[in-house]
């Protein structure tokens, strides 16, 4: 029962944050913004949306660096209240599409995995369950461990 109440409270908080993000974004072209997000998340094996002043984003990048992942960082400004209209629109659409407006927001192989500690399931939970490195390998974000893997791996993430 308590677990169910937490899920409901979490969903209500996400909806509240999504509506705040939409208010901050104001009027914008929803379809152009969604198209930009789709282009972003398919542009590299791993894409991480961040706020530059976010300690959680810094930790998420540190975790990806520690396993040698190739990723692209997309900054949505220093912090939410300093975002440009385009950055605010992306944050609002991320909330609409994926149910989270908090940063970091990580995509592996074009799939949202959430943030540092939370989401679906989040970077740290992926690491703790041993799923992070296999997910990164499957997405092409890590060099092959074979004899020539390092030399053949360019880090170039063009599809």
N, C-alpha and C positions, 0 to 999 in steps of 0.2 A: 504494500500500500504506500509506504513512504517513498519507494523508488518511483512509483507511478506519479506521485505528487511532485517529485523533483523533475521528472520528465516534462510534466505539464508546465511547471514554473519555468523551466529552461526554454520551452517552446514559446511561452508568453514573453519572456525576456528577449528572445530572438526576434519575435514579431515587433516588439516595442523598439528595438534597435533598428530594425529594417525601416520602420516608419520614420524614426528620427533621421536616418540616412536619406530617405526620400525627401523629407522636408529640407534638409541641408542642401541637397542636390538641386532643388527647384525644378524648373522645366528643362527637360533635355530630350534628345532623340533616343528613345528607348531602344529602337532597333539598331541604330548606328552604334550605340554603346554596347549592346549585346554582341554585335558583330566584332567590335574591337576586343571584347573579352575573349570571344572564341578564337580570334587570331592570336591573342596573347597566349592563351593556355595551350595552343597547339604549336607554338613557335619553338618550343624546347622540350626536352624530356621531363624537366622539372621547372615549374614556374612558381615563384613565391611573390605574392603581393605583400608589401610591407609599408609601415610608417617608419620613417628614418629615426625617430626618437623612441621607438618601441623596444623595450628590453626583451620582449618575447620574440620579436622579429630577429633581433640580434642573436638570441639563443638558437632559434630555428636555423639561421644561416650557419652558425657555429656547428650545429649537429650535422647539417648537410656537408659542410667542409670536412668534418672529422671522418666521414666515410668516403671522401673524395668524389662527391657527386657534382656533376656538371649541371648548373641551374642558371636560370635567368631571373633576376630580381626586377620587379616592377614596383617602383615607389609610388605610393598614393599621397605623397607629401610628408612633411615632418610629423604631423599628427592630424587627426580628423578635423579639428577646428581650423587648421591652416590649409586645407585642401583647396585646389583650384576647382572651378565648376566641373571640368572634365574628370578630375580625380574623384570628386564627390559623386558624380553620376556613376562611375565605375563601382564605387563602394555600394551605392544604392542598388545597382543591378546585381552585384554579387550577393547581396542580401536577398533579393527577390529570387534569384536563380538557385542559390545554394543554402539559404537560410542562415548566413553568417555575415556580419559586417565588421567583425573584429579582425585585426591583423596580428600575426601574419595569416595569410590564407594560401595554402600550399596545394599545388596540383602536380600529380605524378602521372605521366603518360596521359595527360588531358583529363584525369579524374581528380575531383576534389577529395583531399584526405583531411581537410580541416586545418587546424592551427598547430601550435606547438604541443599543447597538452590535451586539447579537446578537438572534437569534430567527428569525422567519420573515417578513422578513429583518432587522428592526430599523429604528429611525427614521433613523439616520445612513446606513446602506446605501440606504434608500429615497430620501433626499435626494441622495446621490451619484449614483444612477442616474437622477435626474430624475423619479422616480415619486411622491415625497411630495406635492407640491402637487396633481397630478391626482387622487391618492387622496383627499386632503382635500376637494377640490372635489366629487368624485363622492359622497362621504359627506354633503355639505352643511355642512362645517365651515368653509368660506371663503365670503365674499360673492361674488356674481356680479360680474364685471368690467365689465358693461355700464354704460351711462350712468346708470341709476337703481339699479344693484345695491346700492350702499352704503345707499341710503335704504330699499330694499325689504328688505334683510337685517336681521332683528331680533336675530339671535344666539339666538333662542328655538329650542331644539332639541327641541321636542315633536313626536313623529311624527305 
